[in-house]
C-alpha cells in the first residue's frame, strides 16, 4: 500500500466554501447537485427486470446477485424504469453506501432516485457515485438526514439536489474513476485472498478438532469400528456407551443466590452480565419467579433451543437458566473441555438432528433426543491430553485468523481513505 503523503498533489488549492469538504484544487468548480443531475421517472417496459442497489455500491439486476431473500411486491405501484448508466440512490439505504451507477436496464421501486446528467453538464456519473458513497461512509449523510428529519436517515433526491459538489474537468473525472476502479479491484482481490485464507483456516481447524477428538493423538493406535454411524472408527481401547449412562438430567430448582445465565453458541453458558459485557447487547432479566428456573453447576452441559444448530453448551459458571432448557450433569468423572469439543462436532450435531422431527414441528430438543445418540469415552488422561492439544491449536488458529482479520480491516480502511483522497482532490491521479 502506498503512503498517501508521498502521492502527487495538485499545485494549488482553494477553500471550497463547504466545511465538510475543505479545500479542493483551484481549477475545480463548485455547484449544487440539482444543476448537474436531474431526477428522471421513466415508464416501465414489459421486458424490464428488477434492478437492486446494494450497499457495496453495485447497481445491477437482482438475479445477478441472488435469487433468495427478497420480497416480491404483489402490485408494482410506482415502479420506474432504470437505464444503464443512471446514477441510482437508494433513499433509505444511501447512508450505508447504497449509491451507484446501474450496469443494466430494468425497473425499480420508487424508493430509488434515478439521476441523469442535466443538459450539457460535463459529468461522469461514476465519479459522483464514488464521491457520494464516500460522503455516506464518512457519516455525512446520516448527520444531514438527522438535521432534516428526526429519527430518519432517508436521503431523497431533494436532499441530494441541494448538496454542493465539486466539478473537476471531465477528463479528470474520467481519470479519477479509472484510478479508483483499478485500485478498488486490486484491494478487493487482496481482501478476497485473505478471506479465503480465513475460510481455509476455519476448515482446517474443524478437521483437526474432529480428528483429534474422535481418533485421539496417537496415529499408530489400533482402531476398531465403534458400531455407531456418527462415530465411525475409534481407538480400540476406547469405550462406547449410551449417553444416558454417561450424563443424567439435573432437575434442581434455582438456588436463592443463583445468578441468571445465558446459553449462547459463541460463549457457552455464562452470566447474563458477562454476555452483555462481551457483546454490548442488553438482555431482559427476569425479576419474578426465579425459583421456577433450573439450577446449573459449572461444567454442566445445557441443551438449548439452538442446540440442533450448534450442539450442546458447556456451563462456565454456576447459576440458573430458563426451565425449558435441559441441564446435563456427568455421572462419572470426565474432562469437561474434551466433551465441550465433542458435543459441538458437526458430525454429532447431525446425529442429534436425526433423532426427531423437531426441526419441522418446532419442538425443543429434550433428554430423549440426547439419549438416542451414543457417545465414546477415552481414558481420562487421553481426554485431558486431547483437550489440551485442541486448546493450544485453537489458540494458534484464532491468532492467525485475528491477524488476517486485522489485515483485512487495514485494507478496507486504506481503500476508503484512498477513494476519499482521489474524489476530493487531495491526491492527483492524472
N, C-alpha and C positions, 0 to 999 in steps of 0.2 A: 504494500500500500504506500502510495506517495504521500509525503507530508505536504499538506495544503499550503503551508507557508512558503514552500520552495517552488510552487507552481506560478506561472506567469500571471501578472495582474495588468489591468488597464492603466494607461499613463495618468489619467486624471479622473477624479470622481467629483460628484456634486451631491448636495442634500436632496433626496427625493421628495422631501416635504411630507413623508409618511413615516411616523415613528417606528412602526414595526418593520419597515423595510430598510431604513437608514440610508446610507449613501449608495448611489448607482453610478456607472460610468457616465461621464459628462455628456456624451452624444446620445444617450438613451432618452427617449421621450417618456412622458407620463400621461396617462389618460384613463378615464373611468371605463370600466369593462363594457358599459352599455354602448359606448362609441366604437368598440372593437367587435362585439358579438351581439347578435340578436337571437331571441328565442323563437324557434320555429315549431309549428304544430301541423304535421302532415297527416293526411288520411291514411288509414291502414289498408294495405293491399291484401288480397286473398292469399298470396304466397308468403306473406311475411311471417317469420317465426319470432319467438320471444327473444329479445336481447336483454342481457343482465349486466349490470355494472357492479363489479366485485370490489371489495375493499383493498385489494392489491393494485387497483388501477386498471385492470383489464376489463374492457367492454366488448363482449362477444356474445354469440348465440348461446343461449342457456345449455343446449346439448353439447357444446364444445367443452364444457367444464364438468357437468354432471347431470344425471337424469333423475336423481332422487333428492328428497329433502325440500322440494318446492311445493307450494300450494297453488293449484290452478284455479283461476277465477271462473265462476260459472258464467258470468257475463263480463265481457271485456269493455266495460263502460269507461270512456275517456281515454282508451289506448291511442297511441300516436305512432306515426312512422318514424323510424330511426334509419339514418343512412350512414354508410361507411364514411369515416372522416369527421363525423359530428363530434363536437366536444360535449360529453354527457356528464351531467352532475346529478347524483342521487341525493335528493333533498334531505332525507333522514339519515343517510349514512355518509354524507360528504365529510363530516367531522372525523371519520375513521379512515378516510382515503378513497372513498368510492367516487372517484372522478377520473375520467379517462377519455380516450378517443376510440370510437367504435371501429372495429375491424370488419364489421358486417352490416348489411342491410337487414332490417327487421322491424319489430314493433316493441313498445314498452308501455308500462303503466304511466299514468300522469304524474307520478311522484318523481319522474326523471325530467330534467330540463335538457332538451336537445338544442345546443347552441351552434350557430354557424357564423363565420366571419361576415361582418356587415359591409355591404357595398364593396368598395375597392380597398378595404383595410388590408394592410400587408401583415398578416399574422399567420403563424404556423400553429394550428390548434394543439399539436402535441407539446409545443413549448409551454403553452398556458396550462395544459393538463399537468405537466410536471411542476409548474410554478404553484398552482392552486393546491395540488396534493402536498407540496412542501409546506404551504400555509396550514393545511389541515393537520398534518402530522406534528407540527410545532405547537398545536393547540390554539392557533389563532381563530379558527372557525368556531370552536366551542366558545371562546371568550366573546366573539362577535355576536353569536346567537343569544348568549345569556344577556347581553346588553339590549337585545331587541325584544325577546320573548322569554318570560320567566319559565324555568323548568323545561326548556326546549333547546334542541341542538339543530333544528331544521335550518337548512341553508338553501333557500329557494332562489329562483332567478333574480328576483327583485333585490335580494341581498347581494348576490354576485354582481349585479349591474352597477351598484354604487361603489364597488371596490376600485381604488386607483391602482392601475397596473403599469409596469414598465413596458416600453416598446423598443426593444433593440431593433436594429435594421434586420430585415427578413433574412439576409444571408447569415447573420449572426445567430438568429433564432434557429435556422436550419443546422448550423454548426453545433450549437449547444445541444439540440435534440440528438444529433448523431453521436456526440460525445457521451451524453447521458445514457443513450441506448447501449453503446459499446461497453461502458464501464458497468452499467447495471447487469448486462449479460455476463460479464466476467465475474463480478462479485456474486451474482446469483449462482453461477456454476461452482464457485468456491464454497458457497454456503451449502449447496446441494451435496457436494462431495463429503463435507463434514457431517451432514445429516445422515448420509448413507453409512459413514463410519460409525456413527452413534447407533444406527439400526443394527449393524453387524455386531457391535459390542454387546448390545442387549440380547441379540440372538445367541451369541456365543455364551453369554452369561447364563442364559436359560439352559443351554445344552450342558454346560459344565455342572450346574446345580443338579439337573436331572441325573446325570451320570454318577456324580458323587453320592447323592442321596439314595439312589436305587441300586448301585453296584459297588459302593464302597471305594476305598482309596488304593486297594491292592489289585493291580491289573492281573496278577498271577493267581488270584484266589480261585479255587474250584467253584463252578457255578452250578445251579440247579434251576429247573423250571418251578416257579412258585406255585403254579396251578391256578393263578389268578390273572385274568386277561390284562388288567390295567398295570399290573406289576411286572409280569414277564420274568426274565432271568434275574436271579439274585444270588449272592454268595451262598454256598451250600450250607454254611453253619448259621445262617440267619433263620429266624422263626417267622412263620406266617400265622396270624391269629385273627379271629373275628374281632372287629373293632370294639364291640360291646364288652369284650373281656379285657380290653386294654384301657378303655375310658368308660366312665359312667356319668349320669347326669348329676349336677349339683342343683338342688332344689330349695336351698335355704332362702328365706326372705331377706331383704336388705337389713343390715345392721344399722343401729342408730347413728354411728359415726361414719357410715359409708359416704364417700364422695361419688358424685354422678359421673359415669363413664360414657364414652362414645366409642362405638365399634366402627372402625374405619379400615378400608382396604390398604390405604397408604401407610398408616402408622400403627395398625393393630388396635387393641382396646386400651384406651388411655383416658385420663381425666378430661372432662369437658374443658376445663380451664387451659389445659395443655394443648388441646386441639385448637382452641381459639388463638392461643399464642403462636402455634405453628402455621396456621392458615390465614389468620386475620378475619376469619368468619365468626359470626355470632351464633351461638347455639341456644335454643329456647330451653330453659331449665324448669323442670317440674317443681312446683312449690308444695303440692299436696300429694297425699297417698304414696309417699316414697316407700312406705312399708310394703307396698304391693310389688315393688321391684325385686329383682333377684340379686343375691349376693354373689360377688365374683372374687376369687382369690388370685393373686399374682401367679402367672404361669398356667392358669386355666386356659381352655380354648373355647371360643364362642362361635356358635352358628348364627349368623345374622341374616338379614333379608337379602344381602348381596353375596352370600357365600356360594350360591350357584354360579356366580360370575368369577369371584376372586378367591375362593377357598375359605378355610376357617381362619379366624383371627386369634392371635395369642394375646393374652392379657398381660400388660406390663405393670399393672398396679391393682391393688385391692380396691373394691368399691361396689357399686350397684349399677344394674343396667335394666333396660325395659324387660317386662315379664314375658314378652313374646319371643325373646331370644332363648336359645338352648345353651346352657353352660356345661362344659365337659371338664371333669377332673380325672387325672390318671389314677388307675387302680394299682399301679406299681411304679417304682422309680423309673423315670425317663429323663432324657436330656431335652428340656423344652425347646431349645434352639433347633435341635435336629427335627423334631416334629413340627416346629414352626415352618421349616422349609418344606417338609414332606406334605403337609396339609394344604400347601399352596401350589403344588406342582400342577401344571396344566393337565397331565395325564390323570391325576387324582380328581381334579375338578370335573373332567369329562366323565369319569366313572360315577361321580356324585350326581351329575346331571341325568344320568341314565337310570337312576333309581326310581323316578316317579314322573308324573306329568305336571309337576308343579309349575313349570315354566309356562305351559299353556293355560293352566287353570288359575294361576295367580296365587298358588299356595306358598307358604313358607316351608323351607327345609325343616325337618324335625329329626329327633333322635332315631326314628325308624329308618329314615334315609341314610343317616350316617352309619347305622349298624349294618347296612347291607354291603358296605364297601370294606373288604378285608384290608388289614394293614400288616406291615412286616416289622420285625423287631431285631435290629442288630444288638450285639452286646453293648453294654453301657459305655465301655471305653471307646468302642468304634463310633457310637453315636456322638460322643464328645469330640473325637478326632475329626469326624466328618463335619460337624457343626463349626469347629474352629477353622477348618480348611475353607469352608464356604464363606464364613465370616470374613476371612482375610481376602479371599478372591472378590467378594462383593465390595469390600472397601477399595481395592485397587481398581476394579471396574468402574465404580462410581466416581473415583477421582479422575479416571480417563474420560468418562462421559462429561463430568463437570468442566474439565479443561476444554473439551470440544465445544460445549455449550457456551463457554465464555468467549471462545474464539468466534463463534457464530454471532454472538452479541456485538463483538467489536466490529465484525464485517458489516453487520446491519447498521451500526452506528456510523461507521465510515461512509457507507453508501448514502445515508441520509444527509450527512454533512457535506459530502461531495456534490450531491444534487443541489442542495441549498446554495453552495458556493457558486455553482455553474449558472443556475437560473436567476440569481440575484446579482450576477456580475462581479462577485468577489474574486473570481479567477477568470482568466482569459483563455478560452479554449480554441479560438480561431485565429 
